[in-house]
Amino acid sequence: MNALPVNATAFSIGSTQLDTRTIPESYLFLRDVPTIPYREALTDPHAVARRLGPDHPVALLELNGALVAGKTCSTYLIVWKSLKRSFKAAR
């Protein structure tokens, strides 16, 4: 699911890498969050899908917020809430 909350959009526009280690439980769910280049996100959906998975359930889409994946809705919500907490802690 692509999401555009203010903090996710700010990180996707800027060149600052999101440090998910500021909140230990966030790192357990998020791991390192890669940034997918804008052009790749628009032209190569298979490359975007390969970057997501159990080890990397979140990616920032350059200039376009965050992409969150989860096997179930509840997994997605846990990952999304962890991501929101990490964005707030990084401000």
Steps between C-alpha positions, in 0.01 A plus 500: 500500500636843409457758773566873499504627859697821547805339660526223240476753220767719662743209521422395143577850372813562708829316483496397868493125563238387753674351805264229625734418789384799706214284632613138553163339429473698177823349376367151572206562266653736245869412470681740266268702277628536142406788272376406155587754229203686353554379144534136609179518703312617191658284231599170663238361740678164512817664638290674765334171596840327528614761755209422733464185707524363853848653547399837354125562543541876441658715232499873445393599151708797395271807487197280573473395866539147631406157372403249770441130442363235732384143467177581686315819590611471863865460394466804278355705787780401739764595245321825413470606865869424556586706196295796621671486841841493332416803288385693805811404700725608213356851470 
